[in-house]
Amino acid sequence: MALRVAVIGGGWYGCHMGLSLKGLGFDVQIFERHDRLLNEASGNNQFRLHLGFHYARHHGTRLQSRDGFMRFMERYPNLSREVAENIYAVPREDSLIDFPTYRLVMTASGLEFRELRENSAGLRGVDGMLLTGERVLLIERARQYFKQNLDGVLHLGTEVESVESVGAHVVVNGEPFDYLIDCTWGHRGGLPIRFFYEPTILLYYECDVPFPAVTMVDGPLCSVYPTEDPNIYTLSSVPHTPLGRFDSSAEARAARDAVTGHVVAEKCAAMEDQISRYLPDFRDRFRFLGPQLAIKTKPVGKFDDRSCYVFRRGRVFTVMSGKIDTIFFAVERVLSFIEAGAGDYSEFGGSLLRQEIAAAAGGER
Ligand SMILES: Cc1cc2nc3c(=O)[nH]c(=O)nc-3n(C[C@H](O)[C@H](O)[C@H](O)COP(=O)(O)OP(=O)(O)OC[C@H]3O[C@@H](n4cnc5c(N)ncnc54)[C@H](O)[C@@H]3O)c2cc1C
C-alpha cells in the first residue's frame, strides 16, 4: 500500500513537494490555509529565478542556486521567462566587495556571464557590470499549473491545527499519515536553528518601455527587477525592505498587516532616493503602483545564507526553504530520510559519541 504523506503549505515548496511525491506513487494530501496557492511569500517576492549572482558571501547558496536553476528549467520550462538584459552591477562607493573579486567569486562558482562595458539602463558610479541569464518566475501560470496538476490532493482553505505523533503514525487534524512534511517556511515553529521572521515591503512600479533588470551588489544595496507583466517592475532594497525582526510568526504577521499609507510613502521616498544614486532618472522613468507585503524567514547570520535545509524529528520533516530554485534539494532530502527509515533520532542511528568517549576514556585508564 502507498505511504500516506501530509504536506502543510501551498507555497512553491509544498506544491513541488506534493507533486513530486505524488508522481513517485505516494498517497499525498496538501493542506493550505488560504483559498489559493502561492499566496504568501511564494506569490509576493521579487520573482527572480536565481543563478547564484546574489550571493557573493555564501558558497553553498550559490551552488544550490546554480544547480537548482538548471533543474527548474528542465522540470518547469514554462514557468519562467528570460530577461533581455539582466545586469549585476558593483557600485564603486557602496559595495562591500570590489568588482574583480566579485567576478572572480562568480567565475570560481562555475557561473556563466558576460562582462558589460556599457548598459542601456544609464547606470552611474559602478566599478563593473556582469550580464547574467537569470530569469523571471511566472507566478500566475505557476498557480494554475499546480492547481491543475494537484487536483484531488489539494485542500485549500484548510488550516492544520493539530499534529500528534501516535505510534507509527503522525495524526494531522485527526487523520493518520505515515509522514508529515512541514512546508510553511517555519510558520508553525519547530526549526532547530536560530532564525527570525522579517516582514518585508517591495514596491511595484510601471515603466512604459522595456527596462533592464538591475541589481546592485554586494551589501546594503537595491535592485529593480521585472515581473511577469512586461510593464511592471519591483524595487527592492536591503536596508529599506525589512519592516522589523520578530521571534514569532504572529507578531510578524501583525506588523505586516499594520503597515499604513504613511509607512509606504516613507519607504517609497527612501528606496527611490537610494536607487536614484545609480539610476538618476529613475523617478522620470517609473511610476509607483503600490506596495507588496510579505514575510521572510531568515537564519541568523551575516553571510546571507539562503540555502535550503530539511530537518527531521521522527515522522515529521520540516523544510527551511532557501530560494525558489532550491525546491529540488528539499525533495531529495525528504526522500533520503524516508528511505532511511521511520525511527526518531534516538532510535535511528543516534549518536554513539558518548559511548565512544567513555570507551576511549576507559581504555586509557
Ligand atoms: C520580499 C521577498 C523577496 C524574495 N525574492 C525572491 C526571489 O526573487 N527569488 C526567490 O527565489 N526567492 C525569493 N524570496 C524567497 C521566496 O519567496 C521563498 O523562499 C519561498 O517563497 C518560500 O516558499 P515556501 O513554500 O517555503 O513558503 P510560503 O510561500 O510562505 O508558503 C508557506 C505556506 O504555508 C501555509 N501555511 C502556514 N501555516 C499553515 C497551517 N497551519 N495550515 C495550512 N497552511 C499553512 C501558508 O499559508 C503559505 O501558503 C523572496 C522572499 C521575500 C519575502
Ligand as a Chemical Component Dictionary entry (heavy atoms), coordinates in Angstrom:
data_LIG
# 
_chem_comp.id                   LIG 
_chem_comp.type                 NON-POLYMER 
_chem_comp.pdbx_formal_charge   0 
_chem_comp.three_letter_code    LIG 
# 
loop_
_chem_comp_atom.comp_id 
_chem_comp_atom.atom_id 
_chem_comp_atom.alt_atom_id 
_chem_comp_atom.type_symbol 
_chem_comp_atom.charge 
_chem_comp_atom.model_Cartn_x 
_chem_comp_atom.model_Cartn_y 
_chem_comp_atom.model_Cartn_z 
_chem_comp_atom.pdbx_ordinal 
LIG C1  C1  C 0 10.467 40.210 -0.253 1  
LIG C2  C2  C 0 10.936 38.852 -0.702 2  
LIG C3  C3  C 0 11.655 38.733 -1.883 3  
LIG C4  C4  C 0 12.079 37.472 -2.307 4  
LIG N1  N1  N 0 12.645 37.354 -3.543 5  
LIG C5  C5  C 0 12.896 36.130 -4.040 6  
LIG C6  C6  C 0 13.322 35.969 -5.381 7  
LIG O1  O1  O 0 13.411 36.937 -6.143 8  
LIG N2  N2  N 0 13.605 34.705 -5.807 9  
LIG C7  C7  C 0 13.490 33.621 -4.982 10 
LIG O2  O2  O 0 13.796 32.502 -5.419 11 
LIG N3  N3  N 0 13.055 33.733 -3.723 12 
LIG C8  C8  C 0 12.726 34.951 -3.243 13 
LIG N4  N4  N 0 12.247 35.081 -1.977 14 
LIG C9  C9  C 0 12.150 33.887 -1.137 15 
LIG C10 C10 C 0 10.951 33.022 -1.569 16 
LIG O3  O3  O 0 9.790  33.822 -1.640 17 
LIG C11 C11 C 0 10.790 31.889 -0.566 18 
LIG O4  O4  O 0 11.984 31.161 -0.489 19 
LIG C12 C12 C 0 9.691  30.912 -0.967 20 
LIG O5  O5  O 0 8.547  31.571 -1.442 21 
LIG C13 C13 C 0 9.319  30.064 0.234  22 
LIG O6  O6  O 0 8.324  29.156 -0.187 23 
LIG P1  P1  P 0 7.605  28.243 0.864  24 
LIG O7  O7  O 0 6.690  27.385 0.101  25 
LIG O8  O8  O 0 8.622  27.597 1.739  26 
LIG O9  O9  O 0 6.827  29.268 1.844  27 
LIG P2  P2  P 0 5.494  30.138 1.609  28 
LIG O10 O10 O 0 5.376  30.643 0.249  29 
LIG O11 O11 O 0 5.486  31.150 2.720  30 
LIG O12 O12 O 0 4.345  29.089 1.814  31 
LIG C14 C14 C 0 4.012  28.573 3.088  32 
LIG C15 C15 C 0 2.531  28.249 3.022  33 
LIG O13 O13 O 0 2.162  27.577 4.225  34 
LIG C16 C16 C 0 0.834  27.962 4.549  35 
LIG N5  N5  N 0 0.598  27.659 5.970  36 
LIG C17 C17 C 0 1.282  28.132 7.048  37 
LIG N6  N6  N 0 0.783  27.581 8.179  38 
LIG C18 C18 C 0 -0.215 26.750 7.814  39 
LIG C19 C19 C 0 -1.103 25.903 8.528  40 
LIG N7  N7  N 0 -1.031 25.774 9.857  41 
LIG N8  N8  N 0 -2.026 25.182 7.831  42 
LIG C20 C20 C 0 -2.121 25.271 6.474  43 
LIG N9  N9  N 0 -1.296 26.084 5.746  44 
LIG C21 C21 C 0 -0.355 26.795 6.400  45 
LIG C22 C22 C 0 0.828  29.459 4.236  46 
LIG O14 O14 O 0 -0.484 29.954 4.074  47 
LIG C23 C23 C 0 1.659  29.508 2.960  48 
LIG O15 O15 O 0 0.871  29.465 1.797  49 
LIG C24 C24 C 0 11.805 36.319 -1.515 50 
LIG C25 C25 C 0 11.065 36.445 -0.336 51 
LIG C26 C26 C 0 10.596 37.686 0.055  52 
LIG C27 C27 C 0 9.730  37.798 1.270  53 
# 
loop_
_chem_comp_bond.comp_id 
_chem_comp_bond.atom_id_1 
_chem_comp_bond.atom_id_2 
_chem_comp_bond.value_order 
_chem_comp_bond.pdbx_ordinal 
LIG C1  C2  SING 1  
LIG C2  C3  SING 2  
LIG C2  C26 DOUB 3  
LIG C3  C4  DOUB 4  
LIG C4  N1  SING 5  
LIG C4  C24 SING 6  
LIG N1  C5  DOUB 7  
LIG C5  C6  SING 8  
LIG C5  C8  SING 9  
LIG C6  O1  DOUB 10 
LIG C6  N2  SING 11 
LIG N2  C7  SING 12 
LIG C7  O2  DOUB 13 
LIG C7  N3  SING 14 
LIG N3  C8  DOUB 15 
LIG C8  N4  SING 16 
LIG N4  C9  SING 17 
LIG N4  C24 SING 18 
LIG C9  C10 SING 19 
LIG C10 O3  SING 20 
LIG C10 C11 SING 21 
LIG C11 O4  SING 22 
LIG C11 C12 SING 23 
LIG C12 O5  SING 24 
LIG C12 C13 SING 25 
LIG C13 O6  SING 26 
LIG O6  P1  SING 27 
LIG P1  O7  DOUB 28 
LIG P1  O8  SING 29 
LIG P1  O9  SING 30 
LIG O9  P2  SING 31 
LIG P2  O10 DOUB 32 
LIG P2  O11 SING 33 
LIG P2  O12 SING 34 
LIG O12 C14 SING 35 
LIG C14 C15 SING 36 
LIG C15 O13 SING 37 
LIG C15 C23 SING 38 
LIG O13 C16 SING 39 
LIG C16 N5  SING 40 
LIG C16 C22 SING 41 
LIG N5  C17 SING 42 
LIG N5  C21 SING 43 
LIG C17 N6  DOUB 44 
LIG N6  C18 SING 45 
LIG C18 C19 SING 46 
LIG C18 C21 DOUB 47 
LIG C19 N7  SING 48 
LIG C19 N8  DOUB 49 
LIG N8  C20 SING 50 
LIG C20 N9  DOUB 51 
LIG N9  C21 SING 52 
LIG C22 O14 SING 53 
LIG C22 C23 SING 54 
LIG C23 O15 SING 55 
LIG C24 C25 DOUB 56 
LIG C25 C26 SING 57 
LIG C26 C27 SING 58 
# 
